[in-house]
Amino acid sequence: MKTLTILFVAAIMMGVGCSKSEDSENNPDKPDKPSPLPDLPDPNDVCSCMDDIIFMQYCYDNFDVNKDGKVSKIEASAVAKIDLARQEIKTLTGIGYFSNLEILNCKECHELTTVDLSNNLKVRIGDEMFYTCSKLSKIVLPNNILEIGESAFYGCSSLKNIDIPDKVTEIGYSAFVLCI
C-alpha cells in the first residue's frame, strides 16, 4: 500500500512538473507578456523541444556545461550570446528558454525561416543580426526592444511584414533594405 501511495504521488508530481511553469510570466491572454514557451518533452533538457537538429547540436556543443548530454534550464539561463552565423539552421524553436540572451547572430543563415524572440527580453536587435537571411518569413520581436540595429534585416527578402514594438525609438540605417 505504501508503494502504491508513493507511485500515485510521484505520478501527480510528474504531471505537474511537466506542465508549463506558472511563474514564468508567460501568459497568452496578455499581449504585454511573452508568448508561451514550447513544452519540453524532457523537462531537464531545453533542447528536447527544438525541431532544428543543427541548432540543437550547437546548443549541446556550447551550453551543456556539465557534459550530461542535456542543456538544463539553469545552463540555458547562463547564456548571453548565441552565434549562429552562416549555419544552415531553419528555425530557432526553443530559443525562448535562453532567458538571459543578449546577443544573437544569425548573419547569413540563408535557410532560417522563423524566429520567435518574444521570451528573450534582454536580447538586442543588433547590427546585421539577420543580414541576408533570405528565407526569413516570420519573426516575433520582444515587446521591450528600443532600437533595431543597422542592416539588422538587410536582404531578408521573404520577410513580408514585421510587428515593430511601440517602444522602438530608433531604426538603424539600411535595417530593412531589400526586404519586400
N, C-alpha and C positions, 0 to 999 in steps of 0.2 A: 504493500500500500504506500509506503514511504517513497519507493522508487517511482510509482505512478504519479504521485503528487509532484515530485521533483521534475519529472518529464513534462507534466502539464504546465508547471510554472515556467520551465525553460522554453516550451513551445510558445507560450504567451509573450515572453520577453523577446524571443526571436522575431515574432510578428511585429512587435513594437519597434524593435531595433532596426528592422529593415525598411521601415517606412520613412518618409521624408521628415527631416528634422523640423519640429515646430518652432525651434528657436533660431532658425536660420534666416529669419526675416524675408523668406520667400513667400509672397502672397500674390497669386494670380488675380485676385479680386481688386487689388490696389495698383494702379498703373505707376505709382511712385516707387514701388518696391520692385526688386529684381524678379525675373521670372523663375519658376521652379526649376531646380536642378534635376537632371535625369536620375532615375532610380539607379542605385548601384546593385548589380547582381551579386557582387561580393562587397558587403558593407565595409570591408577593410582594405579595399583597393579602388581608388578613384578611376583607374584605367579600365576597370571592368565594364564601364558604361560607354567607352569610346568605340566608335564604329570605323575609325581610320587606323589601320594597322601601322602605318608609318608614324603617325602622331603618338600612338600608344607605345611603340618601341622607343621613340625619342624620350618619352616620359620615363619609361623603365630605365633606360640607359643613363639618364641625367638626374633623376629625382628619387630613385629607390636608394636612399642613403644607407639603410641598414642591410641592403642586399638580400631581402627576404622574398624577392620576386613580386612585391606589391608596392604600390605608392599609396601610403596611408593619407588620410585627411590632414594629419599633422605634417607629414612630409610635403604635401601639396601646398599647405598654407605657408610654408617657409620659402616658396619660390617667388622671386621678384622679377625674374627675366626669363622669357622663352624666346629662343632664336631659331626660327624655322626657315630662314631664308633659303630659297632655291630647293626646297623639299617638294616632293610630289604628293603632298597631302591634299585631301579633298574636303574634309570637314574637321572642325575642332570641337566636336561633341565632347563634353566633359571639362572643357576649359574653365567653366564656372567654379569648379572645385579649387582652383588656384586663386583663392580669395585675396591674396596679397600681391597678385601680379601687377607690376607697374609698367613693364616694358615688354611688348610683343613685337617681334619682327617676322613678318610674313612676306617680305620683299621677294618678288619673282617666284611666288608659289603659284605657278600657272594652272594647276589643277584645282585649287581651292575654290569651292562653290558657296559655302555657307559658314557664317561665324555668328555666334551669339555671345556678346561680351556683357550682357546686362547684369550679370552677377560679379563681374570684375570691377568693383567700384574704385579701385586705385589705379587702374590702367589709364595711361595717357595715349591719345591718338597721335602718335609721333610722326615726324617727317618720314616719308616713304614707307610707312607701316605696311601698306598693301600694294605697293608700287608694282604695276603691271600684272596684277592678279586678274588676268583677262576673263576667267570663268566665274569670278566672284559675282554672284547674283543677289545674295541676301546677306545683310549684316544688321545686327541689332547692337546699338551702342548703349553704354551705360548712361543713365539719365543725368549723372552728375558731372560729365565732362564739361570743361570750359573752353577748350580750343581743339581744333583739328590742324595737325601739322602740315608743313609744305609737302606737296606731292603725295599726301597720305593715300589717296585713291587714284593716283595718276595711272591711266591706262587700264582701269577696271571697266572694260568696255561692255561687260554683261550686267553691270550694276545699273538697273533701270530707275530705282528710286531708293532713297535713304531717309529715314526719320532723324533729323538733327535735333537733339535735345534743346529745349528753350534756354538752358544756361550757357550754351556756346556763345561766346562773345568774339571769338577770333577764328577765322578760317585762313590757313596759310596759302601762300602763292601756289598756284597750279594744283591745289588739293584735289580737284575733280576734272582735270584736263583729260580728254579722250575717254570720258565716261559718256554713255549715250543716255 
